[in-house]
Amino acid sequence: MGALDVLQKTPTAIGTVVVTEAASKAIQKYLLEHKAPDEAGLRIGVRGGGCSGLSYFLDVETEIAPNDHIVDAPLSVKVFIDPKSLLFLQGSTLDYVSGLMESGFKFHNPKAGRGCGCGESFSPS
């Protein structure tokens, strides 16, 4: 069994993604406001694109894929990550910020070598 297999099967493995309580509350609120089914959660990941090479994405998801990593998030919020995205997100924190200049989800990713001004894309270090 490889290291990736262990991470996928161990939701609290060291180096996985941390979801803050503020992010969990925002996810929970969004799912309730959009009348998402009880089994719904948030899929986070990365895909090619953006001004720095890779872009973060967040989608409401109702089904867990067989190889998904499930994050142990506060408030029993469900957060799913596909294996390829986990390679780029390991050790990251998903937070939710609310302020005059910036509001929304924010990734704090130690694997992001260079990011863009919008904060939605990065290149790996």
N, C-alpha and C positions, 0 to 999 in steps of 0.2 A: 504494500500500500504506500503510495507516494505522499509527500507532504500536503499536496493540494487535496487529496482524498481525506486526510485527517482533518483539515480545516473545514471542509464541507460538512463533515459529520459531527463536528464539535462546535456548537454555536458560540461557546464562550472561549474559544481558543485564543491564546495571546496573539496579538497582531491583527485581529479581525477589526471590523469597523465598529466604532462606538457611536451610538445615537444618543444625543443629550436629551434631557427631560423636556427642554424647550422645543426641540425638534419633534419629539414624540407627541407633545400636546398639539403642535401644528398639524401633524399627520392625522391625528385622531379627529381634530376639528374639521379638516378638509374632507375626510372620509364620511363624517356625519352629515356635513352640509351638502355633499353630493350624493347622499343616499346610497353609498356603496354597500354591497352585501357584507354580512358578518365575516365571511372568510377573506375579504379583501385586505390588502396591505399595500405597502409602497415598494416598488422595485426601483433600486438605485443601480447605476452602472456607468460605464464609459463606452463611447463609440468614437470611431474616427470622425474627424471634422473639427470645426472651430478654427480660430485664428492661430492656435498653438499646437494643433495636431490631434488632440483628443478632447472630447466634450463630455461633461457630466450629463446624465439624464435621470429624471424621476418620472415614473409612471404608476398609476393605480393598477394593481394586478389582483386578479381573483384566483389564479391557479399557480401553484408552486410547481416548477419544473423539477424533474427527478434529481438533477445535479445542483440545484440551487443551494446556496449557503443562506441560512436563516439567522438573522442578527437577534441577539437577546436584548431587546430594546425596553426602556421603561414603559410603564402603563400597559404592558402586554401588547404593544403595537407590533404588527408584523412587518418586517423589512426583509426583502429578498435580494440576493445578489447572484448573478450568474458567475460561473467559474472564471471566465476570462476577465470580467470586470474586477473580480476579487484580487487578481494579480496586481492591478493598478491601484486598488483602494485599500489594501491591507494596511492597517495602522492609522487609517484616517478617522476623523470625527465628523459626523454630520450634525450641524447645529442649525438653529433658527434664530435669526437676529431681527430685531424690530427697532427702527430708529428713524430719525429725520432724513438721513442721507441714504439709508439702505435698509430694506426689509426683505426677508425671504430666507430660503435655505442656503447654507454656506458650508462648503467642504473645507476642512483643514487637512490637507493631504501632504504627508512628509515625502511622498514619492513624486510630487510635482516639482520638476526642476525649474521650469519657467512657465509662468501663467500669463494670461492676457489681462487687460484692464477691466474687462467685464466680470472676471472671476468664474466664467463658465467653461473655460477650456484651459488645457495645460499640456506641456510636454513632459514625459517622464525624465527623471534625473538619472 
